[in-house]
């Protein structure tokens, strides 16, 4: 979350519902690193295909 309380969405896939809801919210600390950022697309596919 950024200082305004919005979730950071810039690392989400383009068609992710979070981007549709919040728009593109930039990461205020991009140098901090996100350990699973490189797996974002893989994790999104898994999330979509997971039975609810």
Buried (B, 14 or more C-beta within 10 A) or exposed (E): EEEEEBEBBEBBBEEBEBBEEBEEBEBEEEEEEEEEEEEBEEEBEEEEEEEE
